[in-house]
Every structure is written in C-alpha cells, then in structure tokens.
Amino acid sequence: MLDIHQFPCLNDNYGFLVHDRESGMTVAIDTPDGDKYLDEAKALGWTIDAIWNTHWHPDHAGGNLKIKDATGCRIIGPAGEAEKIPGIDHPLRGGDTLKLGELTVHVLDVPGHTLGHIAYHIPEAKVAFVGDALFALGCGKVFEGDARMMWTSLARLKTLPPDTTIYCAHEYTAANAKFALTVDPENAKLAAYAEDVKMRRQRGDWTVPTLLSRELEANPFLRADDPAMQAAMGHPGDPVSTFAEIRQRKDTF
C-alpha cells in the first residue's frame, strides 16, 4: 500500500518520504534538509509531489522552497501557522482530510509545541506522522502553548488505535528513557522498553518509529491521566497539573 522511506537529517531529525504504490504519488513529511530529501527521492526513483508540514520550525519547513523549486510540488501545512510556512499552497486544520492516492488522510490539531501544530493520520495504513507533538517516550517542549493545550493534544493522540505506528521527527529516545525512569521507576513495561532502546542505540539502530500501544504503557507524558502517576507527581485527579509537573521536570533534567 505505502512505502515509507526514513532517513536521518541534520543532527537528530528524521526525514520521511511516503510513496503510494498504486498512484505513484510521493509526499515529503516536513523538510529538515531540502537537498537531502531530493537526493533520497532521486535514489528511489520517486518524484516529490507534495510536502506535508506539521509546524513552522525551520528544522521542519526549512527545505520547503528548495524542494518546491526543484519539483513544483504542492505544500500543505497548518492553517494556524500559514504565514510562517514557506511556500504554503493549501493550509489545513484539524478535522480536514486530504488524499494520498486512494487513502484518506485525517488532519489532527495537536498544538502546544507550537500554536498551530498538526499531525497526519492515515487510518487504513495504521500510521501517523506527529512531528514534534509526541516522541518515543517523550513529547515536544511546550514552546508556544501551555500545559493544558499540550495535554489536550496528547489526549487526542491517545485516542488513535493502539496499533498505530507513530512516526516522530527526532531521535531523542535514549535521553527520554533515562528521564522517564526517574518519574516512573516501578513501571516494568518502561524498564523493558528502556533496555531495548539502550541495546538498539549501542548497535547504532534507530528507535523511531514506535507503536502507540507501547507508548501508552511506558511514556510518562501519555500517562498523566493515570491515578498512580498523578499520585506520584503530587496531583491526584488532575491530569493537566500532572502533565505540567512531568514536563517541568524533563525541562530541567
């Protein structure tokens, strides 16, 4: 159905090219490095038809114009950040849909890291491209929104089917695992996940993508609605304050 080609960009970003075999359409998910994307697509024999930006940060939209100039591709991105997305043609909001060949793609509002951040969910392919909203064992820093906004976004992602493969934009998992163990030390699922991450990184392997089901069990940021986590963070019955406490601790870890 889909071929998803993942490759490292910049210092710790991942690039993604998504190719629909039936239609031949190829989409770039964000554009950390325009030249790298063009080289990777050429090596595969694919032509980039569209860019789907998740948010405006330069390590996600900085290659837009380079790729558009080379391919004439259409740039899709968050309506709430349209003025910051280079070359945008088609602004979208949560609840909108678009097509990748015959597949329907659902746009999700996931603000917090930035105010207009969106994610792209393809239910039939069981994949979601979440930018910097959610990471393996972590989540994005709350740069522009607030804790309530970010928790609402994560809660929205939590409602996706557990077998959804989550493509996040950075290789942060080893550092995230070290932190997660400090706030959830009794979580056996987390301990096993952290050990797996350690072994993968020692081999030089990637830890992205991840499965949502695994994150639901082990990612402390997704567990702010869990009574045990709330109690441990000192905010019983309050997922927003629990999330805020976890995020503050991570920011100073």
N, C-alpha and C positions, 0 to 999 in steps of 0.2 A: 504494500500500500504506500508507505512512505520510507524513504531512505533519509536518515538523519546523520549528517556528517559533522562531527565535533572536532575542534582543533584548538590548541592554545593560542592566545593573543596577548600582546603586551606583557605585563608581569605575571598576572594571575587571572586574567579573563579567559573565558572560553567563547569561541565563535561557533555558530551553528548555521549550517545550510540544510534546508529541508526541501527534499525533492519528491514531488508526486509522480510516481512512475507512469500512471495512466495518461495524465495530461502533459507531462514533461515540464510542469511549472516548478521553478525553484525560488525559494524565499530565503532571504538572509534575516536571521533573528539578531537585531541590533548590529552595530558596525564598529567594534573597537578599533579595527585597523582595516581601512578600505583596501589597501594593496594586498594584504593577506587574504581577505575574502575573495578578491578577484583571482589571485593565484590558485587558491584552493578550488574554486569553481572551474577554472580552466583545466586544472589537472583531472578533474572528474568528468569533463566534457559537458558541464552544465552552464546555462546562462541565467544570471540572477534577474528574475522578473519583478520582484518586489522586495522591499525592506519592511520588516515589522519592528518598529521601535517600541520598547517598553517604557522608556523615560528619557529625559533630555541630557543626562550627564554625558560628557564628552567621550568617556570610555564605553558608551553605548550608542551614541549617534554621531561620533566624530568622523566616521568614514562614509557617511551618507552621500555627500556630494561627489566624492571620488568615484563611488560605485555608480551613482546616477549618471554622471558624465560619461562613464565607460559603457553603460548598458542601456540607458534610457528607462531604467526601472521605475516603478511607482513606489512612493514612500508613504507608508501608513504609520500612524503614531497616535499618541494620546491627545485628544482634543484640549484637555486642560493645560497642555504644555506646547501647543501648536506653534506659538511664537518662538519657542526655543529649539524646535526640531528642524535642523537644516533640510530644506528641500521638500518639506511635507506636502503631499498631494491630497491625502484622504485622512482627516482626523476622525478618531473613533472614541466612543465612551463605553463604559460598562453596559452590557445588555445588547450592544450591537453585534452583528455577525458579519463574517466575510467568508469567502470560499477559497479553498486550496484544491484545485481540481473539483471533484465532486464532494469533497469533505467540507462540512460546515465547521467554522472556527468561531468560538464564543469569546468575546472580549469581556474581561473581568476588571472592574475597578479595584485596585489594591494600593491606595495612597498611603503615605506615611513616610517612606524613604524620600519620595518627592510627592508633591501635592497631586500630580496627575498620573502617577504610575499606573500602568495597566499590565495585564497578563493575557496570554493567548492559550485557550484550552481547546483541544481537538478531541472530543469525546470518542469518536469512532476509532481513533488511533491510540487512545488512552495515554495522551501526552499533554503536558502543559509547560509553556515557556514563561517563567515567572520573573525574569530579570533579577533585580536586587531586593524583591519583596521577601522572598524566602530562600534560605540557603540550607544545604545539608547540615543539620544540627545547629542551625542559626537562623538569623533573619537580618535584613538590612538595618543599618543605623537610621534612627529617626531624625533626618536632617531638616525636613520642611514641615512635617505634620506633628502630631502629638501621640502619646501612648494610646489613647482611646481610638484614634484613627488607625494606627498601625495594628492594634489588636483586632479591630473590626475587619481589617484586610486579611489578617491571618486566619481569623474565624471563617471568612468566606472561602479561603483556600482549603481549610479543613473539611468543607462540605463536598469537595470533589471525591469521586470514587477512590477508595483506598489503593486500588491497583493502578492509579495514575502515575506514570513516570514523570518526575519533576526535573526539568532542565533549568538549573540556576546558572548564574553568569560568572561565578568566581570559584576558585579552588581555595576555600577557606576552611575546609572540614577538619583538618588536624587541629588547628587552633580552636575551632568551635568545640571540638570534642573535649579538649583539655578544660575549657571553661565549663561546659555542661556537667562534667563530673563533679565540679565544686558545688553546684546547686542541686544536683540530683544524684548523690553518691550511692544510694541504695537501689538504683534502677538497673536491674540485671540486663535488660534489653540494651540500655545505653552502654553499659560496660562492654558487652559483646560487640556492639557497633564500633565503639572507640578502639577496641583491639583490632578489629577488621580494618579500620581506617589507618591505624599505625602500620599494619603489615602492608597495606596497599601502597602507602606513601614510601615505605622503605624500598619497595620494588620499583618505585617510580610510576606507579599506576594512578589513574585518576579516580576520584571519589564521586564524580558527577557523571551521569545523572543519578538520582536517588528515587526511591519509591515513597510515595506519600504514606503508605502503611507503616513503613519503617520510621518515618519522621513523627508520625502520630504517637508512636510508642516511646521515642527517645529524645526528640527535640524539645528542650525545656520551654522554648518560646511558644510552641504549639500546645503546651500543657498548662498554660496559665489558668485554664478553667477546671483543672484537676484539684479536688479538695486537698490532696496530700501536698501538692506543690504550693497551693495557696497558704496552707498552714506553715510550710517550711519557710516561705517568704514573709510571713507575718501579716497576711491579708486574707483571712478566711472569708470566703464568699464573694471575693472581689477580683475578677479576672483582670480588669484593667490595671489596678494597682499592683497586682502580682506580676503582670507583664512588665510594667514600668520598673519594678524592682529588679527583675531579671535583666532588663535592658541596661539599667544604670550600672549594675554590677559588671556586665560584659564590657561596657564602655570604659570602665576603669580597671579591667582585669590585666 
